[in-house]
Each structure stands twice: as structure tokens, then as C-alpha cells.
Amino acid sequence: IDLGIGTDGTMEVPQDFSRVGWFTGGGRPGGIGPTVLAGHVDSAVGPAVFFDLGLLQAGDRFSVTDVAGSVFDYEVYRAEDFPKDEFPTGEVFGALLDDEVRLITCTGLFDESVGHCEDNRVVFAARVA
């Protein structure tokens, strides 16, 4: 699912809780720069696509398949939770000369007054041969 920037200046999130979204203003798997992928951790009816994202830690590996069916392997080198008002925008979206991925979901306490969790989990991963 293609994601852009919302009217509030933040990255859009997928409307479908079972799908991962790709930030179109960033990199692509296999290319240069960070590929930013976002998904929900849960929904009103249960776990969502990134429910287990909190389990990833440094040294874990995962694969990303692009729309053409090519598979790219990445290794996690950092996973961290950030309060939404301290989101590391530069670290997530900033220019890189390497092929990396950022996986983003919500975490922390759910704030019913605003309808979302207080924090974001960001997983940073680099391409492996």
C-alpha cells in the first residue's frame, strides 16, 4: 500500500490492518536509502500485520518481497520505542548510501482520547548478502 504525508504533516498509515504500507517518498528494497514500511500492531478485532514487531531484536533477520517478486534480506541492528512527540524523523527518513529498512508500528499505552498508542516502535535493519 502506498503511503504519503497526511494533512497533519505525519506519514500516512495503512487503512487495512492486515497490510503493510510503503512510504513512497523514501527508498525501495534493493536500492539506496531507507525503505520505510509501516503497519498496525492490532485492531479492534485482534492482532494486525505488525503484531510481533516488538519481538525483533538486533541480529534477527527478515525478508522483504517487492512488487516484482524479488526478495531482499535484512538484519536488524537496532529496535527501539519512541514517544510520538520524540519520533526520530531524521534517523528514520534521512538519506543513506546503503540499502536499509525501517519498520514502524505503534506501541505503548493506547490513548483513547486521541485514538492511538502513545509510542512508536522502530526497527532499523541493513541489507545482508
NUMI-939748 format. One record per residue: residue number from 1; x, y, z of N, C-alpha, C in turn. Coordinates in nm, 3 decimals. Layout:
# NUMI-939748
atom seq NUM; npx X; npy Y; npz Z; capx X; capy Y; capz Z; cpx X; cpy Y; cpz Z
...
END
This chain:
# NUMI-939748
atom seq 1; npx 0.085; npy -0.117; npz 0.000; capx 0.000; capy 0.000; capz 0.000; cpx 0.089; cpy 0.123; cpz 0.000
atom seq 2; npx 0.070; npy 0.214; npz -0.092; capx 0.148; capy 0.337; capz -0.098; cpx 0.105; cpy 0.432; cpz 0.014
atom seq 3; npx 0.205; npy 0.489; npz 0.082; capx 0.179; capy 0.587; capz 0.188; cpx 0.251; cpy 0.716; cpz 0.156
atom seq 4; npx 0.188; npy 0.828; npz 0.188; capx 0.249; capy 0.958; capz 0.168; cpx 0.249; cpy 1.035; cpz 0.299
atom seq 5; npx 0.239; npy 1.165; npz 0.289; capx 0.233; capy 1.252; capz 0.406; cpx 0.089; cpy 1.302; cpz 0.421
atom seq 6; npx 0.034; npy 1.289; npz 0.542; capx -0.102; capy 1.333; capz 0.569; cpx -0.112; cpy 1.483; cpz 0.584
atom seq 7; npx -0.233; npy 1.532; npz 0.595; capx -0.256; capy 1.676; capz 0.608; cpx -0.199; cpy 1.732; cpz 0.738
atom seq 8; npx -0.178; npy 1.646; npz 0.836; capx -0.120; capy 1.691; capz 0.963; cpx 0.033; cpy 1.688; cpz 0.962
atom seq 9; npx 0.093; npy 1.652; npz 0.848; capx 0.238; capy 1.651; capz 0.834; cpx 0.305; cpy 1.521; cpz 0.875
atom seq 10; npx 0.227; npy 1.422; npz 0.918; capx 0.285; capy 1.294; capz 0.956; cpx 0.264; cpy 1.193; cpz 0.842
atom seq 11; npx 0.343; npy 1.086; npz 0.848; capx 0.328; capy 0.982; capz 0.747; cpx 0.192; cpy 0.914; cpz 0.761
atom seq 12; npx 0.129; npy 0.889; npz 0.649; capx 0.003; capy 0.816; capz 0.649; cpx 0.027; cpy 0.674; cpz 0.701
atom seq 13; npx -0.080; npy 0.611; npz 0.746; capx -0.074; capy 0.471; capz 0.789; cpx -0.175; cpy 0.392; cpz 0.706
atom seq 14; npx -0.150; npy 0.262; npz 0.688; capx -0.244; capy 0.182; capz 0.608; cpx -0.385; cpy 0.183; cpz 0.669
atom seq 15; npx -0.485; npy 0.188; npz 0.585; capx -0.623; capy 0.177; capz 0.632; cpx -0.659; cpy 0.031; cpz 0.661
atom seq 16; npx -0.594; npy -0.060; npz 0.592; capx -0.616; capy -0.204; capz 0.610; cpx -0.519; cpy -0.256; cpz 0.715
atom seq 17; npx -0.571; npy -0.306; npz 0.827; capx -0.488; capy -0.351; capz 0.939; cpx -0.407; cpy -0.477; cpz 0.908
atom seq 18; npx -0.438; npy -0.543; npz 0.798; capx -0.367; capy -0.666; capz 0.762; cpx -0.258; cpy -0.643; cpz 0.658
atom seq 19; npx -0.237; npy -0.518; npz 0.617; capx -0.141; capy -0.487; capz 0.510; cpx -0.030; cpy -0.396; cpz 0.561
atom seq 20; npx 0.086; npy -0.409; npz 0.497; capx 0.199; capy -0.322; capz 0.525; cpx 0.200; cpy -0.210; cpz 0.421
atom seq 21; npx 0.228; npy -0.088; npz 0.466; capx 0.237; capy 0.025; capz 0.375; cpx 0.380; cpy 0.066; cpz 0.352
atom seq 22; npx 0.407; npy 0.119; npz 0.234; capx 0.539; capy 0.165; capz 0.193; cpx 0.535; cpy 0.316; cpz 0.173
atom seq 23; npx 0.628; npy 0.387; npz 0.240; capx 0.637; capy 0.531; capz 0.224; cpx 0.700; cpy 0.563; cpz 0.089
atom seq 24; npx 0.620; npy 0.619; npz -0.002; capx 0.664; capy 0.640; capz -0.141; cpx 0.770; cpy 0.748; cpz -0.155
atom seq 25; npx 0.789; npy 0.829; npz -0.051; capx 0.891; capy 0.934; capz -0.057; cpx 1.029; cpy 0.884; cpz -0.016
atom seq 26; npx 1.042; npy 0.756; npz 0.011; capx 1.170; capy 0.700; capz 0.055; cpx 1.228; cpy 0.603; cpz -0.046
atom seq 27; npx 1.314; npy 0.516; npz 0.004; capx 1.381; capy 0.419; capz -0.081; cpx 1.292; cpy 0.301; cpz -0.117
atom seq 28; npx 1.353; npy 0.211; npz -0.192; capx 1.288; capy 0.086; capz -0.232; cpx 1.382; cpy -0.028; cpz -0.194
atom seq 29; npx 1.327; npy -0.144; npz -0.161; capx 1.414; capy -0.258; capz -0.130; cpx 1.512; cpy -0.284; cpz -0.246
atom seq 30; npx 1.638; npy -0.305; npz -0.210; capx 1.740; capy -0.329; capz -0.309; cpx 1.806; cpy -0.203; cpz -0.362
atom seq 31; npx 1.756; npy -0.086; npz -0.320; capx 1.810; capy 0.041; capz -0.367; cpx 1.893; cpy 0.110; cpz -0.261
atom seq 32; npx 1.916; npy 0.238; npz -0.283; capx 1.992; capy 0.318; capz -0.188; cpx 1.895; cpy 0.398; cpz -0.103
atom seq 33; npx 1.923; npy 0.405; npz 0.027; capx 1.840; capy 0.483; capz 0.117; cpx 1.747; cpy 0.396; cpz 0.197
atom seq 34; npx 1.681; npy 0.457; npz 0.296; capx 1.592; capy 0.378; capz 0.381; cpx 1.456; cpy 0.352; cpz 0.315
atom seq 35; npx 1.418; npy 0.226; npz 0.311; capx 1.282; capy 0.188; capz 0.273; cpx 1.201; cpy 0.189; cpz 0.402
atom seq 36; npx 1.098; npy 0.271; npz 0.409; capx 1.018; capy 0.284; capz 0.530; cpx 0.886; cpy 0.212; cpz 0.510
atom seq 37; npx 0.862; npy 0.113; npz 0.597; capx 0.741; capy 0.031; capz 0.592; cpx 0.666; cpy 0.047; cpz 0.724
atom seq 38; npx 0.535; npy 0.065; npz 0.716; capx 0.454; capy 0.084; capz 0.837; cpx 0.335; cpy -0.010; cpz 0.835
atom seq 39; npx 0.296; npy -0.052; npz 0.954; capx 0.179; capy -0.137; capz 0.969; cpx 0.126; cpy -0.126; cpz 1.111
atom seq 40; npx 0.005; npy -0.172; npz 1.129; capx -0.059; capy -0.166; capz 1.261; cpx -0.019; cpy -0.285; cpz 1.346
atom seq 41; npx -0.016; npy -0.264; npz 1.477; capx 0.015; capy -0.371; capz 1.571; cpx -0.112; cpy -0.450; cpz 1.606
atom seq 42; npx -0.225; npy -0.382; npz 1.610; capx -0.351; capy -0.450; capz 1.640; cpx -0.467; cpy -0.369; cpz 1.584
atom seq 43; npx -0.585; npy -0.426; npz 1.599; capx -0.707; capy -0.360; capz 1.553; cpx -0.816; cpy -0.385; cpz 1.657
atom seq 44; npx -0.933; npy -0.337; npz 1.631; capx -1.044; capy -0.356; capz 1.725; cpx -1.083; cpy -0.503; cpz 1.736
atom seq 45; npx -1.044; npy -0.585; npz 1.638; capx -1.083; capy -0.726; capz 1.638; cpx -0.968; cpy -0.821; cpz 1.670
atom seq 46; npx -0.846; npy -0.768; npz 1.691; capx -0.735; capy -0.856; capz 1.726; cpx -0.603; cpy -0.812; cpz 1.667
atom seq 47; npx -0.505; npy -0.902; npz 1.666; capx -0.371; capy -0.870; capz 1.616; cpx -0.372; cpy -0.826; cpz 1.470
atom seq 48; npx -0.281; npy -0.733; npz 1.437; capx -0.266; capy -0.685; capz 1.300; cpx -0.131; cpy -0.730; cpz 1.244
atom seq 49; npx -0.097; npy -0.683; npz 1.125; capx 0.018; capy -0.731; capz 1.048; cpx 0.151; cpy -0.720; cpz 1.123
atom seq 50; npx 0.172; npy -0.616; npz 1.203; capx 0.298; capy -0.598; capz 1.276; cpx 0.284; cpy -0.632; cpz 1.424
atom seq 51; npx 0.194; npy -0.723; npz 1.457; capx 0.171; capy -0.761; capz 1.596; cpx 0.299; cpy -0.809; cpz 1.664
atom seq 52; npx 0.382; npy -0.884; npz 1.595; capx 0.504; capy -0.940; capz 1.653; cpx 0.628; cpy -0.854; cpz 1.631
atom seq 53; npx 0.613; npy -0.733; npz 1.580; capx 0.729; capy -0.647; capz 1.554; cpx 0.810; cpy -0.621; cpz 1.680
atom seq 54; npx 0.744; npy -0.616; npz 1.793; capx 0.812; capy -0.593; capz 1.920; cpx 0.907; cpy -0.704; cpz 1.960
atom seq 55; npx 0.898; npy -0.820; npz 1.895; capx 0.987; capy -0.932; capz 1.926; cpx 1.120; cpy -0.922; cpz 1.854
atom seq 56; npx 1.127; npy -0.843; npz 1.746; capx 1.252; capy -0.832; capz 1.671; cpx 1.358; cpy -0.760; cpz 1.753
atom seq 57; npx 1.479; npy -0.812; npz 1.746; capx 1.592; capy -0.751; capz 1.816; cpx 1.717; cpy -0.764; cpz 1.730
atom seq 58; npx 1.822; npy -0.695; npz 1.771; capx 1.947; capy -0.696; capz 1.695; cpx 1.991; cpy -0.839; cpz 1.666
atom seq 59; npx 2.028; npy -0.863; npz 1.540; capx 2.072; capy -0.994; capz 1.495; cpx 1.965; cpy -1.075; cpz 1.425
atom seq 60; npx 1.837; npy -1.040; npz 1.447; capx 1.727; capy -1.110; capz 1.379; cpx 1.727; cpy -1.071; cpz 1.231
atom seq 61; npx 1.680; npy -1.164; npz 1.148; capx 1.673; capy -1.139; capz 1.004; cpx 1.529; cpy -1.153; cpz 0.955
atom seq 62; npx 1.498; npy -1.078; npz 0.849; capx 1.368; capy -1.088; capz 0.783; cpx 1.388; cpy -1.058; cpz 0.636
atom seq 63; npx 1.287; npy -1.090; npz 0.556; capx 1.291; capy -1.066; capz 0.412; cpx 1.179; cpy -0.972; cpz 0.372
atom seq 64; npx 1.206; npy -0.894; npz 0.270; capx 1.106; capy -0.805; capz 0.209; cpx 1.094; cpy -0.846; cpz 0.063
atom seq 65; npx 0.971; npy -0.867; npz 0.017; capx 0.946; capy -0.902; capz -0.121; cpx 0.884; cpy -0.781; cpz -0.190
atom seq 66; npx 0.945; npy -0.735; npz -0.300; capx 0.890; capy -0.619; capz -0.370; cpx 0.777; cpy -0.662; cpz -0.463
atom seq 67; npx 0.716; npy -0.565; npz -0.531; capx 0.602; capy -0.594; capz -0.617; cpx 0.637; cpy -0.683; cpz -0.735
atom seq 68; npx 0.764; npy -0.685; npz -0.774; capx 0.808; capy -0.771; capz -0.886; cpx 0.839; cpy -0.913; cpz -0.839
atom seq 69; npx 0.832; npy -0.937; npz -0.708; capx 0.860; capy -1.070; capz -0.654; cpx 1.004; cpy -1.092; cpz -0.612
atom seq 70; npx 1.089; npy -0.991; npz -0.624; capx 1.229; capy -1.004; capz -0.579; cpx 1.233; cpy -1.000; cpz -0.427
atom seq 71; npx 1.319; npy -1.084; npz -0.370; capx 1.330; capy -1.096; capz -0.225; cpx 1.462; cpy -1.034; cpz -0.179
atom seq 72; npx 1.455; npy -0.953; npz -0.075; capx 1.571; capy -0.886; capz -0.018; cpx 1.578; cpy -0.919; cpz 0.131
atom seq 73; npx 1.698; npy -0.958; npz 0.176; capx 1.717; capy -0.998; capz 0.316; cpx 1.783; cpy -0.886; cpz 0.395
atom seq 74; npx 1.734; npy -0.868; npz 0.519; capx 1.783; capy -0.762; capz 0.607; cpx 1.810; cpy -0.820; cpz 0.746
atom seq 75; npx 1.905; npy -0.756; npz 0.816; capx 1.936; capy -0.793; capz 0.953; cpx 1.914; cpy -0.673; cpz 1.044
atom seq 76; npx 1.841; npy -0.695; npz 1.152; capx 1.812; capy -0.590; capz 1.248; cpx 1.940; cpy -0.553; cpz 1.322
atom seq 77; npx 1.966; npy -0.422; npz 1.331; capx 2.078; capy -0.376; capz 1.412; cpx 2.032; cpy -0.287; cpz 1.527
atom seq 78; npx 1.904; npy -0.252; npz 1.527; capx 1.851; capy -0.168; capz 1.635; cpx 1.699; cpy -0.176; cpz 1.633
atom seq 79; npx 1.640; npy -0.182; npz 1.751; capx 1.494; capy -0.176; capz 1.765; cpx 1.465; cpy -0.095; cpz 1.891
atom seq 80; npx 1.383; npy 0.007; npz 1.875; capx 1.363; capy 0.098; capz 1.987; cpx 1.223; cpy 0.157; cpz 1.984
atom seq 81; npx 1.172; npy 0.187; npz 2.103; capx 1.043; capy 0.254; capz 2.117; cpx 1.068; cpy 0.403; cpz 2.141
atom seq 82; npx 0.985; npy 0.488; npz 2.077; capx 0.999; capy 0.632; capz 2.089; cpx 0.862; cpy 0.694; cpz 2.118
atom seq 83; npx 0.853; npy 0.788; npz 2.213; capx 0.729; capy 0.863; capz 2.228; cpx 0.699; cpy 0.934; cpz 2.097
atom seq 84; npx 0.573; npy 0.941; npz 2.059; capx 0.538; capy 1.002; capz 1.930; cpx 0.592; cpy 1.145; cpz 1.918
atom seq 85; npx 0.595; npy 1.219; npz 2.028; capx 0.644; capy 1.356; capz 2.021; cpx 0.797; cpy 1.365; cpz 2.020
atom seq 86; npx 0.865; npy 1.250; npz 2.024; capx 1.012; capy 1.245; capz 2.014; cpx 1.055; cpy 1.151; cpz 1.901
atom seq 87; npx 0.968; npy 1.135; npz 1.803; capx 0.996; capy 1.045; capz 1.692; cpx 1.124; cpy 1.090; cpz 1.620
atom seq 88; npx 1.217; npy 0.996; npz 1.592; capx 1.345; capy 1.032; capz 1.530; cpx 1.334; cpy 1.045; cpz 1.377
atom seq 89; npx 1.267; npy 1.147; npz 1.332; capx 1.239; capy 1.164; capz 1.190; cpx 1.364; cpy 1.156; cpz 1.104
atom seq 90; npx 1.470; npy 1.224; npz 1.144; capx 1.594; capy 1.223; capz 1.066; cpx 1.655; cpy 1.085; cpz 1.055
atom seq 91; npx 1.653; npy 1.009; npz 1.166; capx 1.710; capy 0.875; capz 1.165; cpx 1.627; cpy 0.778; cpz 1.081
atom seq 92; npx 1.498; npy 0.799; npz 1.077; capx 1.409; capy 0.708; capz 1.004; cpx 1.407; cpy 0.740; cpz 0.854
atom seq 93; npx 1.392; npy 0.867; npz 0.821; capx 1.372; capy 0.908; capz 0.681; cpx 1.496; cpy 0.967; cpz 0.615
atom seq 94; npx 1.601; npy 0.995; npz 0.692; capx 1.719; capy 1.063; capz 0.639; cpx 1.792; cpy 0.984; cpz 0.532
atom seq 95; npx 1.862; npy 1.058; npz 0.445; capx 1.934; capy 0.999; capz 0.333; cpx 2.044; cpy 0.904; cpz 0.380
atom seq 96; npx 2.059; npy 0.795; npz 0.308; capx 2.163; capy 0.695; capz 0.333; cpx 2.223; cpy 0.652; cpz 0.200
atom seq 97; npx 2.345; npy 0.603; npz 0.205; capx 2.408; capy 0.549; capz 0.085; cpx 2.397; cpy 0.397; cpz 0.080
atom seq 98; npx 2.330; npy 0.339; npz 0.179; capx 2.314; capy 0.194; capz 0.186; cpx 2.168; cpy 0.155; cpz 0.173
atom seq 99; npx 2.145; npy 0.026; npz 0.151; capx 2.011; capy -0.031; capz 0.143; cpx 1.969; cpy -0.071; cpz 0.284
atom seq 100; npx 1.878; npy 0.004; npz 0.343; capx 1.827; capy -0.025; capz 0.476; cpx 1.675; cpy -0.019; cpz 0.477
atom seq 101; npx 1.618; npy -0.077; npz 0.582; capx 1.474; capy -0.078; capz 0.602; cpx 1.442; cpy -0.025; cpz 0.741
atom seq 102; npx 1.331; npy 0.047; npz 0.750; capx 1.276; capy 0.089; capz 0.878; cpx 1.134; cpy 0.031; cpz 0.885
atom seq 103; npx 1.107; npy -0.045; npz 0.989; capx 0.973; capy -0.099; capz 1.013; cpx 0.913; cpy -0.020; cpz 1.129
atom seq 104; npx 0.792; npy 0.030; npz 1.111; capx 0.730; capy 0.117; capz 1.212; cpx 0.591; cpy 0.067; cpz 1.247
atom seq 105; npx 0.563; npy 0.067; npz 1.377; capx 0.427; capy 0.039; capz 1.425; cpx 0.405; cpy 0.117; cpz 1.554
atom seq 106; npx 0.285; npy 0.110; npz 1.605; capx 0.253; capy 0.173; capz 1.733; cpx 0.284; cpy 0.077; cpz 1.847
atom seq 107; npx 0.310; npy 0.134; npz 1.962; capx 0.333; capy 0.054; capz 2.083; cpx 0.303; cpy 0.141; cpz 2.204
atom seq 108; npx 0.314; npy 0.084; npz 2.320; capx 0.287; capy 0.159; capz 2.442; cpx 0.140; cpy 0.161; cpz 2.476
atom seq 109; npx 0.105; npy 0.249; npz 2.566; capx -0.034; capy 0.259; capz 2.612; cpx -0.122; cpy 0.319; cpz 2.504
atom seq 110; npx -0.246; npy 0.270; npz 2.495; capx -0.342; capy 0.323; capz 2.400; cpx -0.412; cpy 0.442; cpz 2.463
atom seq 111; npx -0.406; npy 0.556; npz 2.398; capx -0.469; capy 0.679; capz 2.446; cpx -0.605; cpy 0.693; cpz 2.377
atom seq 112; npx -0.710; npy 0.659; npz 2.449; capx -0.845; capy 0.663; capz 2.390; cpx -0.888; cpy 0.803; cpz 2.349
atom seq 113; npx -0.833; npy 0.905; npz 2.413; capx -0.873; capy 1.042; capz 2.380; cpx -0.828; cpy 1.083; cpz 2.240
atom seq 114; npx -0.720; npy 1.023; npz 2.189; capx -0.672; capy 1.056; capz 2.054; cpx -0.684; cpy 0.938; cpz 1.959
atom seq 115; npx -0.713; npy 0.820; npz 2.010; capx -0.737; capy 0.703; capz 1.926; cpx -0.612; cpy 0.631; cpz 1.876
atom seq 116; npx -0.499; npy 0.647; npz 1.945; capx -0.379; capy 0.573; capz 1.905; cpx -0.286; cpy 0.554; cpz 2.025
atom seq 117; npx -0.187; npy 0.470; npz 2.005; capx -0.089; capy 0.443; capz 2.110; cpx 0.002; cpy 0.563; cpz 2.130
atom seq 118; npx 0.063; npy 0.571; npz 2.248; capx 0.147; capy 0.685; capz 2.281; cpx 0.285; cpy 0.681; cpz 2.215
atom seq 119; npx 0.331; npy 0.562; npz 2.176; capx 0.467; capy 0.547; capz 2.127; cpx 0.469; cpy 0.480; cpz 1.990
atom seq 120; npx 0.587; npy 0.483; npz 1.928; capx 0.613; capy 0.408; capz 1.805; cpx 0.733; cpy 0.317; cpz 1.828
atom seq 121; npx 0.724; npy 0.196; npz 1.773; capx 0.841; capy 0.107; capz 1.769; cpx 0.899; cpy 0.122; cpz 1.631
atom seq 122; npx 1.032; npy 0.140; npz 1.626; capx 1.103; capy 0.148; capz 1.500; cpx 1.211; cpy 0.040; cpz 1.500
atom seq 123; npx 1.210; npy -0.041; npz 1.396; capx 1.313; capy -0.144; capz 1.377; cpx 1.401; cpy -0.098; cpz 1.261
atom seq 124; npx 1.531; npy -0.088; npz 1.288; capx 1.629; capy -0.046; capz 1.189; cpx 1.702; cpy -0.173; cpz 1.141
atom seq 125; npx 1.712; npy -0.193; npz 1.010; capx 1.777; capy -0.312; capz 0.957; cpx 1.857; cpy -0.278; cpz 0.832
atom seq 126; npx 1.968; npy -0.351; npz 0.813; capx 2.055; capy -0.332; capz 0.697; cpx 2.052; cpy -0.455; cpz 0.609
atom seq 127; npx 2.069; npy -0.435; npz 0.480; capx 2.068; capy -0.545; capz 0.383; cpx 2.186; cpy -0.639; cpz 0.407
atom seq 128; npx 2.158; npy -0.767; npz 0.393; capx 2.262; capy -0.870; capz 0.403; cpx 2.269; cpy -0.944; cpz 0.269
atom seq 129; npx 2.389; npy -0.990; npz 0.236; capx 2.409; capy -1.060; capz 0.108; cpx 2.354; cpy -1.201; cpz 0.115
END
